[in-house]
Amino acid sequence: MYGIIVSALIAGLVTMALTPYVRRWAEKWGAIDQPEARRVNKAPMPRAGGVAIFLGILVAVLFTVTVRQFSRTGQHTWNPQVAGVLIALAFIAVVGLVDDLKNLSAKWQALAIFGAGLILVAFGVRIEGITNPLGGTIGLKYDPTINWHAFSTGISVLVTVVWVFIVTKTVDAIDGVDGLAAGVCAISAITLALMAAQLHTPEGPTLALMAAATTGACLGFLRYNYHPAKIIMGTVGAQVLGLMLAAISIMGAFKVAAAVSVLVPVLVLGVPIFDFTHVIARRLLARAPLTVADKRHLHHRLLDRGWSQPQVVWFIYSVALVLCITALAIFQARGR
């Protein structure tokens, strides 16, 4: 538990310290969100604040995982999967930063996310199968090996890459109101940290440190991103957080799902996933282009009803918290 606190503190302090410098850098290089019909900001707003989030996570993970590596004899916390996550994270951060500076097309953004997913797969981070959530009980005892459906290599790669794409894009999609994406991701990340800390696997403590670093970076960024925001995370921040949550859920929550059901990771990331699914469905029904941004998201609709930004944010925080508590309860009831 001390390691989780230290990881979160390091990430939070690094992110908080670097964000003002990133803000000035964004203004100098023209990484600015201009007011337009679908945006809520009424004045030009520096973006690319996610650079500070990325560096906060990176420093915290490098420090805490390395300390654990040398302080726990025989426990090799550094492994190909952890290295793969950081490499994929750096890749998506670079692409996200390029988008914040140059406005890449949706096609190139999608290809970059798929590429990051393939990097994770190459380092062994993949969804290997699922369990039927309705089966596996013998009397009062749950056996996770019953009704386990392993994926072939091809299906495993496909499901993993699709999951990474969905989670990353959904976080990007909810980044439309001051403090919303950072707060929701913090709630999801701390839930994943609590789950990972209770996993009876060698990688559990390391996953907890990574999830805690994500939580801390989000909270540190909220110092400047909560309404009225001084900077927004931009594509680099949304995609870094989305990829990190997707990777941690694959390495941890989907392992829990093997003993419970796929509901666990879906509930943890429920707010962005359900919102994104609803928006895509409405675009399909309206025969609107899937890649064109609009104002169909939940936060847009609540704002249109006259809610203030803080009201919208705290309402969605509350929904995210309820879903994450539900996922944690499922884990504790049947996941161990």
Secondary structure as the mmCIF struct_conf table of DSSP 4:
data_model
#
loop_
_struct_conf.conf_type_id
_struct_conf.id
_struct_conf.beg_label_comp_id
_struct_conf.beg_label_asym_id
_struct_conf.beg_label_seq_id
_struct_conf.end_label_comp_id
_struct_conf.end_label_asym_id
_struct_conf.end_label_seq_id
HELX_RH_AL_P HELX_RH_AL_P1 TYR A 2 TRP A 29
TURN_TY1_P TURN_TY1_P1 GLY A 30 GLY A 30
STRN STRN1 ILE A 32 ASP A 33
HELX_LH_PP_P HELX_LH_PP_P1 GLN A 34 PRO A 35
TURN_TY1_P TURN_TY1_P2 ALA A 37 ARG A 38
BEND BEND1 LYS A 42 ALA A 43
STRN STRN2 MET A 45 PRO A 46
TURN_TY1_P TURN_TY1_P3 GLY A 49 GLY A 49
HELX_RH_AL_P HELX_RH_AL_P2 GLY A 50 SER A 71
BEND BEND2 ARG A 72 ARG A 72
TURN_TY1_P TURN_TY1_P4 THR A 73 GLY A 74
HELX_RH_AL_P HELX_RH_AL_P3 PRO A 80 LYS A 102
HELX_RH_AL_P HELX_RH_AL_P4 ALA A 106 ALA A 122
TURN_TY1_P TURN_TY1_P5 PHE A 123 GLY A 124
STRN STRN3 GLY A 129 THR A 131
TURN_TY1_P TURN_TY1_P6 PRO A 133 LEU A 134
STRN STRN4 THR A 137 ILE A 138
TURN_TY1_P TURN_TY1_P7 GLY A 139 LEU A 140
STRN STRN5 LYS A 141 TYR A 142
TURN_TY1_P TURN_TY1_P8 PRO A 144 ASN A 147
STRN STRN6 TRP A 148 ALA A 150
HELX_LH_PP_P HELX_LH_PP_P2 PHE A 151 SER A 152
HELX_RH_AL_P HELX_RH_AL_P5 THR A 153 ILE A 174
TURN_TY1_P TURN_TY1_P9 ASP A 175 GLY A 176
BEND BEND3 VAL A 177 VAL A 177
TURN_TY1_P TURN_TY1_P10 ASP A 178 GLY A 179
HELX_RH_AL_P HELX_RH_AL_P6 LEU A 180 ALA A 197
TURN_TY1_P TURN_TY1_P11 GLN A 198 GLN A 198
BEND BEND4 THR A 201 THR A 201
TURN_TY1_P TURN_TY1_P12 PRO A 202 GLU A 203
HELX_RH_AL_P HELX_RH_AL_P7 GLY A 204 ASN A 225
BEND BEND5 TYR A 226 PRO A 228
HELX_LH_PP_P HELX_LH_PP_P3 ALA A 229 ALA A 229
BEND BEND6 LYS A 230 LYS A 230
HELX_RH_AL_P HELX_RH_AL_P8 GLY A 234 ILE A 248
HELX_RH_PI_P HELX_RH_PI_P1 SER A 249 ALA A 253
HELX_RH_AL_P HELX_RH_AL_P9 PHE A 254 ALA A 257
TURN_TY1_P TURN_TY1_P13 ALA A 258 ALA A 259
BEND BEND7 VAL A 260 VAL A 260
TURN_TY1_P TURN_TY1_P14 VAL A 262 VAL A 262
HELX_RH_AL_P HELX_RH_AL_P10 LEU A 263 VAL A 268
TURN_TY1_P TURN_TY1_P15 LEU A 269 LEU A 269
HELX_RH_AL_P HELX_RH_AL_P11 GLY A 270 LEU A 285
TURN_TY1_P TURN_TY1_P16 ALA A 286 ARG A 287
TURN_TY1_P TURN_TY1_P17 LEU A 290 THR A 291
BEND BEND8 VAL A 292 VAL A 292
BEND BEND9 LYS A 295 LYS A 295
BEND BEND10 HIS A 297 HIS A 297
HELX_RH_AL_P HELX_RH_AL_P12 LEU A 298 ASP A 304
TURN_TY1_P TURN_TY1_P18 ARG A 305 GLY A 306
HELX_RH_AL_P HELX_RH_AL_P13 GLN A 309 ARG A 334
#
